[in-house]
Amino acid sequence: MQATISITNKWQLHIPKAARIALKLTKPGKVEARVENNTLILTPTKSKILEVAGKYQHLYKKHPIDIDNVRAIIDYSNL
């Protein structure tokens, strides 16, 4: 795939939809940028925080919060 894209006055680029689909990019997302032989190369990367998302979920007990009575749950004595 080849396309011509514009650079804004804030140095932003728009990645064409066909390229986003081919690279399986999602937003928000990150790409690694490097220059080789006077060519800009963008490579999709994973965010470090997203790599561990859910990894420690088993350490926390989940309690459903009753939104209607949330004030009764909050401890105001230390405020």
N, CA, C and O atoms as a GROMACS GRO file, in nm:
protein
  316
    1MET      N    1   0.084  -0.118   0.000
    1MET     CA    2   0.000   0.000   0.000
    1MET      C    3   0.088   0.123   0.000
    1MET      O    4   0.187   0.130   0.073
    2GLN      N    5   0.053   0.219  -0.080
    2GLN     CA    6   0.126   0.346  -0.084
    2GLN      C    7   0.026   0.459  -0.088
    2GLN      O    8  -0.074   0.453  -0.160
    3ALA      N    9   0.052   0.563  -0.009
    3ALA     CA   10  -0.038   0.679  -0.004
    3ALA      C   11   0.043   0.803   0.028
    3ALA      O   12   0.148   0.795   0.091
    4THR      N   13  -0.005   0.916  -0.017
    4THR     CA   14   0.055   1.045   0.017
    4THR      C   15  -0.028   1.105   0.129
    4THR      O   16  -0.150   1.114   0.119
    5ILE      N   17   0.039   1.146   0.238
    5ILE     CA   18  -0.032   1.204   0.351
    5ILE      C   19   0.024   1.342   0.380
    5ILE      O   20   0.137   1.373   0.342
    6SER      N   21  -0.054   1.423   0.444
    6SER     CA   22  -0.015   1.560   0.476
    6SER      C   23   0.039   1.569   0.618
    6SER      O   24   0.004   1.488   0.704
    7ILE      N   25   0.124   1.667   0.640
    7ILE     CA   26   0.175   1.698   0.773
    7ILE      C   27   0.114   1.832   0.813
    7ILE      O   28   0.125   1.929   0.739
    8THR      N   29   0.050   1.837   0.931
    8THR     CA   30  -0.012   1.961   0.977
    8THR      C   31   0.096   2.056   1.031
    8THR      O   32   0.212   2.019   1.045
    9ASN      N   33   0.054   2.179   1.062
    9ASN     CA   34   0.149   2.276   1.116
    9ASN      C   35   0.195   2.238   1.257
    9ASN      O   36   0.290   2.298   1.310
   10LYS      N   37   0.128   2.140   1.320
   10LYS     CA   38   0.170   2.089   1.451
   10LYS      C   39   0.246   1.958   1.437
   10LYS      O   40   0.265   1.887   1.536
   11TRP      N   41   0.289   1.924   1.317
   11TRP     CA   42   0.366   1.803   1.286
   11TRP      C   43   0.286   1.676   1.306
   11TRP      O   44   0.344   1.572   1.340
   12GLN      N   45   0.156   1.682   1.288
   12GLN     CA   46   0.072   1.564   1.302
   12GLN      C   47   0.050   1.500   1.165
   12GLN      O   48   0.043   1.568   1.062
   13LEU      N   49   0.039   1.368   1.166
   13LEU     CA   50   0.013   1.292   1.045
   13LEU      C   51  -0.119   1.219   1.058
   13LEU      O   52  -0.158   1.180   1.168
   14HIS      N   53  -0.188   1.202   0.948
   14HIS     CA   54  -0.310   1.122   0.946
   14HIS      C   55  -0.275   0.991   0.877
   14HIS      O   56  -0.231   0.990   0.762
   15ILE      N   57  -0.294   0.880   0.948
   15ILE     CA   58  -0.266   0.748   0.890
   15ILE      C   59  -0.391   0.705   0.815
   15ILE      O   60  -0.499   0.696   0.875
   16PRO      N   61  -0.380   0.676   0.686
   16PRO     CA   62  -0.497   0.638   0.608
   16PRO      C   63  -0.566   0.513   0.663
   16PRO      O   64  -0.501   0.427   0.723
   17LYS      N   65  -0.696   0.505   0.642
   17LYS     CA   66  -0.776   0.396   0.696
   17LYS      C   67  -0.725   0.259   0.650
   17LYS      O   68  -0.719   0.166   0.730
   18ALA      N   69  -0.687   0.247   0.525
   18ALA     CA   70  -0.638   0.119   0.473
   18ALA      C   71  -0.512   0.075   0.548
   18ALA      O   72  -0.494  -0.044   0.576
   19ALA      N   73  -0.425   0.170   0.580
   19ALA     CA   74  -0.302   0.138   0.654
   19ALA      C   75  -0.335   0.100   0.798
   19ALA      O   76  -0.275   0.007   0.853
   20ARG      N   77  -0.431   0.170   0.861
   20ARG     CA   78  -0.470   0.138   0.998
   20ARG      C   79  -0.527  -0.003   1.007
   20ARG      O   80  -0.500  -0.076   1.102
   21ILE      N   81  -0.606  -0.040   0.908
   21ILE     CA   82  -0.664  -0.174   0.906
   21ILE      C   83  -0.556  -0.278   0.885
   21ILE      O   84  -0.553  -0.381   0.953
   22ALA      N   85  -0.466  -0.253   0.790
   22ALA     CA   86  -0.359  -0.349   0.760
   22ALA      C   87  -0.266  -0.369   0.879
   22ALA      O   88  -0.218  -0.480   0.902
   23LEU      N   89  -0.241  -0.263   0.956
   23LEU     CA   90  -0.152  -0.271   1.071
   23LEU      C   91  -0.226  -0.308   1.200
   23LEU      O   92  -0.163  -0.326   1.304
   24LYS      N   93  -0.359  -0.319   1.193
   24LYS     CA   94  -0.443  -0.350   1.309
   24LYS      C   95  -0.422  -0.249   1.422
   24LYS      O   96  -0.411  -0.286   1.539
   25LEU      N   97  -0.416  -0.122   1.385
   25LEU     CA   98  -0.399  -0.015   1.484
   25LEU      C   99  -0.532   0.013   1.552
   25LEU      O  100  -0.637   0.006   1.490
   26THR      N  101  -0.524   0.045   1.680
   26THR     CA  102  -0.642   0.087   1.755
   26THR      C  103  -0.610   0.219   1.822
   26THR      O  104  -0.493   0.258   1.833
   27LYS      N  105  -0.713   0.289   1.867
   27LYS     CA  106  -0.686   0.412   1.939
   27LYS      C  107  -0.741   0.400   2.078
   27LYS      O  108  -0.849   0.342   2.094
   28PRO      N  109  -0.678   0.451   2.179
   28PRO     CA  110  -0.546   0.511   2.168
   28PRO      C  111  -0.441   0.403   2.144
   28PRO      O  112  -0.460   0.288   2.183
   29GLY      N  113  -0.334   0.442   2.082
   29GLY     CA  114  -0.229   0.346   2.053
   29GLY      C  115  -0.095   0.416   2.040
   29GLY      O  116  -0.086   0.538   2.045
   30LYS      N  117   0.007   0.337   2.024
   30LYS     CA  118   0.142   0.391   2.011
   30LYS      C  119   0.211   0.327   1.893
   30LYS      O  120   0.184   0.211   1.859
   31VAL      N  121   0.299   0.402   1.831
   31VAL     CA  122   0.386   0.350   1.726
   31VAL      C  123   0.528   0.392   1.756
   31VAL      O  124   0.553   0.496   1.816
   32GLU      N  125   0.620   0.310   1.713
   32GLU     CA  126   0.762   0.342   1.725
   32GLU      C  127   0.804   0.406   1.593
   32GLU      O  128   0.773   0.354   1.486
   33ALA      N  129   0.874   0.519   1.600
   33ALA     CA  130   0.919   0.588   1.480
   33ALA      C  131   1.072   0.581   1.473
   33ALA      O  132   1.141   0.608   1.571
   34ARG      N  133   1.123   0.544   1.355
   34ARG     CA  134   1.268   0.544   1.335
   34ARG      C  135   1.297   0.585   1.192
   34ARG      O  136   1.212   0.573   1.103
   35VAL      N  137   1.418   0.632   1.170
   35VAL     CA  138   1.459   0.674   1.038
   35VAL      C  139   1.570   0.581   0.991
   35VAL      O  140   1.670   0.561   1.060
   36GLU      N  141   1.551   0.524   0.874
   36GLU     CA  142   1.652   0.440   0.811
   36GLU      C  143   1.666   0.481   0.666
   36GLU      O  144   1.568   0.484   0.591
   37ASN      N  145   1.788   0.512   0.625
   37ASN     CA  146   1.816   0.550   0.486
   37ASN      C  147   1.723   0.660   0.436
   37ASN      O  148   1.668   0.651   0.327
   38ASN      N  149   1.706   0.764   0.518
   38ASN     CA  150   1.624   0.880   0.484
   38ASN      C  151   1.476   0.844   0.466
   38ASN      O  152   1.404   0.912   0.392
   39THR      N  153   1.430   0.738   0.533
   39THR     CA  154   1.291   0.694   0.528
   39THR      C  155   1.236   0.683   0.670
   39THR      O  156   1.301   0.627   0.758
   40LEU      N  157   1.117   0.737   0.691
   40LEU     CA  158   1.051   0.727   0.820
   40LEU      C  159   0.976   0.595   0.826
   40LEU      O  160   0.895   0.566   0.739
   41ILE      N  161   1.003   0.516   0.930
   41ILE     CA  162   0.938   0.386   0.947
   41ILE      C  163   0.860   0.389   1.077
   41ILE      O  164   0.915   0.416   1.183
   42LEU      N  165   0.730   0.360   1.068
   42LEU     CA  166   0.642   0.356   1.185
   42LEU      C  167   0.605   0.210   1.210
   42LEU      O  168   0.557   0.140   1.121
   43THR      N  169   0.628   0.165   1.334
   43THR     CA  170   0.598   0.027   1.372
   43THR      C  171   0.503   0.028   1.491
   43THR      O  172   0.533   0.091   1.592
   44PRO      N  173   0.389  -0.041   1.481
   44PRO     CA  174   0.296  -0.046   1.595
   44PRO      C  175   0.362  -0.110   1.716
   44PRO      O  176   0.435  -0.208   1.704
   45THR      N  177   0.336  -0.054   1.834
   45THR     CA  178   0.387  -0.109   1.959
   45THR      C  179   0.273  -0.117   2.059
   45THR      O  180   0.169  -0.053   2.042
   46LYS      N  181   0.294  -0.195   2.162
   46LYS     CA  182   0.195  -0.204   2.270
   46LYS      C  183   0.239  -0.114   2.384
   46LYS      O  184   0.357  -0.104   2.415
   47SER      N  185   0.142  -0.050   2.444
   47SER     CA  186   0.169   0.032   2.562
   47SER      C  187   0.206  -0.061   2.677
   47SER      O  188   0.144  -0.166   2.694
   48LYS      N  189   0.305  -0.024   2.755
   48LYS     CA  190   0.348  -0.106   2.868
   48LYS      C  191   0.234  -0.127   2.967
   48LYS      O  192   0.221  -0.237   3.022
   49ILE      N  193   0.153  -0.027   2.990
   49ILE     CA  194   0.043  -0.040   3.086
   49ILE      C  195  -0.062  -0.136   3.033
   49ILE      O  196  -0.125  -0.208   3.111
   50LEU      N  197  -0.083  -0.138   2.901
   50LEU     CA  198  -0.182  -0.228   2.845
   50LEU      C  199  -0.134  -0.372   2.845
   50LEU      O  200  -0.215  -0.465   2.843
   51GLU      N  201  -0.001  -0.393   2.846
   51GLU     CA  202   0.053  -0.528   2.849
   51GLU      C  203   0.021  -0.599   2.981
   51GLU      O  204   0.003  -0.721   2.983
   52VAL      N  205   0.014  -0.523   3.091
   52VAL     CA  206  -0.012  -0.584   3.221
   52VAL      C  207  -0.158  -0.567   3.265
   52VAL      O  208  -0.195  -0.608   3.375
   53ALA      N  209  -0.239  -0.507   3.180
   53ALA     CA  210  -0.379  -0.486   3.214
   53ALA      C  211  -0.446  -0.619   3.243
   53ALA      O  212  -0.443  -0.710   3.160
   54GLY      N  213  -0.504  -0.630   3.358
   54GLY     CA  214  -0.572  -0.751   3.397
   54GLY      C  215  -0.482  -0.857   3.459
   54GLY      O  216  -0.531  -0.957   3.510
   55LYS      N  217  -0.351  -0.836   3.454
   55LYS     CA  218  -0.257  -0.936   3.506
   55LYS      C  219  -0.273  -0.956   3.656
   55LYS      O  220  -0.260  -1.068   3.705
   56TYR      N  221  -0.301  -0.849   3.728
   56TYR     CA  222  -0.312  -0.856   3.873
   56TYR      C  223  -0.455  -0.850   3.922
   56TYR      O  224  -0.481  -0.827   4.040
   57GLN      N  225  -0.548  -0.870   3.832
   57GLN     CA  226  -0.690  -0.860   3.865
   57GLN      C  227  -0.730  -0.960   3.974
   57GLN      O  228  -0.819  -0.932   4.054
   58HIS      N  229  -0.667  -1.074   3.978
   58HIS     CA  230  -0.703  -1.177   4.075
   58HIS      C  231  -0.667  -1.137   4.219
   58HIS      O  232  -0.714  -1.201   4.313
   59LEU      N  233  -0.585  -1.034   4.236
   59LEU     CA  234  -0.544  -0.992   4.370
   59LEU      C  235  -0.649  -0.904   4.439
   59LEU      O  236  -0.643  -0.884   4.560
   60TYR      N  237  -0.742  -0.853   4.363
   60TYR     CA  238  -0.841  -0.762   4.419
   60TYR      C  239  -0.978  -0.828   4.422
   60TYR      O  240  -1.021  -0.892   4.325
   61LYS      N  241  -1.045  -0.811   4.534
   61LYS     CA  242  -1.182  -0.862   4.544
   61LYS      C  243  -1.275  -0.759   4.482
   61LYS      O  244  -1.263  -0.639   4.508
   62LYS      N  245  -1.364  -0.806   4.404
   62LYS     CA  246  -1.459  -0.715   4.341
   62LYS      C  247  -1.588  -0.713   4.422
   62LYS      O  248  -1.647  -0.817   4.450
   63HIS      N  249  -1.630  -0.594   4.458
   63HIS     CA  250  -1.755  -0.575   4.528
   63HIS      C  251  -1.841  -0.482   4.446
   63HIS      O  252  -1.798  -0.371   4.414
   64PRO      N  253  -1.959  -0.524   4.410
   64PRO     CA  254  -2.046  -0.432   4.336
   64PRO      C  255  -2.082  -0.311   4.424
   64PRO      O  256  -2.107  -0.326   4.544
   65ILE      N  257  -2.083  -0.195   4.365
   65ILE     CA  258  -2.115  -0.073   4.439
   65ILE      C  259  -2.258  -0.032   4.407
   65ILE      O  260  -2.296  -0.020   4.291
   66ASP      N  261  -2.335  -0.013   4.511
   66ASP     CA  262  -2.472   0.035   4.496
   66ASP      C  263  -2.465   0.187   4.480
   66ASP      O  264  -2.446   0.260   4.578
   67ILE      N  265  -2.480   0.233   4.360
   67ILE     CA  266  -2.466   0.377   4.330
   67ILE      C  267  -2.565   0.460   4.408
   67ILE      O  268  -2.534   0.573   4.447
   68ASP      N  269  -2.683   0.408   4.433
   68ASP     CA  270  -2.784   0.484   4.506
   68ASP      C  271  -2.744   0.508   4.652
   68ASP      O  272  -2.789   0.605   4.713
   69ASN      N  273  -2.661   0.419   4.708
   69ASN     CA  274  -2.620   0.432   4.848
   69ASN      C  275  -2.468   0.449   4.862
   69ASN      O  276  -2.410   0.408   4.962
   70VAL      N  277  -2.405   0.509   4.764
   70VAL     CA  278  -2.259   0.521   4.765
   70VAL      C  279  -2.210   0.607   4.882
   70VAL      O  280  -2.101   0.583   4.933
   71ARG      N  281  -2.287   0.704   4.924
   71ARG     CA  282  -2.245   0.789   5.037
   71ARG      C  283  -2.238   0.711   5.167
   71ARG      O  284  -2.161   0.746   5.256
   72ALA      N  285  -2.316   0.607   5.179
   72ALA     CA  286  -2.312   0.524   5.299
   72ALA      C  287  -2.186   0.438   5.302
   72ALA      O  288  -2.144   0.396   5.410
   73ILE      N  289  -2.125   0.413   5.189
   73ILE     CA  290  -2.005   0.331   5.181
   73ILE      C  291  -1.880   0.412   5.215
   73ILE      O  292  -1.786   0.357   5.272
   74ILE      N  293  -1.878   0.541   5.182
   74ILE     CA  294  -1.760   0.625   5.202
   74ILE      C  295  -1.742   0.655   5.350
   74ILE      O  296  -1.837   0.693   5.419
   75ASP      N  297  -1.619   0.639   5.397
   75ASP     CA  298  -1.585   0.670   5.536
   75ASP      C  299  -1.542   0.817   5.544
   75ASP      O  300  -1.434   0.853   5.499
   76TYR      N  301  -1.625   0.901   5.600
   76TYR     CA  302  -1.598   1.044   5.609
   76TYR      C  303  -1.525   1.081   5.738
   76TYR      O  304  -1.496   1.199   5.759
   77SER      N  305  -1.494   0.986   5.824
   77SER     CA  306  -1.436   1.018   5.955
   77SER      C  307  -1.292   1.070   5.946
   77SER      O  308  -1.247   1.140   6.037
   78ASN      N  309  -1.221   1.039   5.841
   78ASN     CA  310  -1.082   1.084   5.827
   78ASN      C  311  -1.067   1.212   5.747
   78ASN      O  312  -0.955   1.254   5.718
   79LEU      N  313  -1.175   1.275   5.711
   79LEU     CA  314  -1.168   1.397   5.629
   79LEU      C  315  -1.152   1.520   5.710
   79LEU      O  316  -1.144   1.630   5.654
   0.00000   0.00000   0.00000
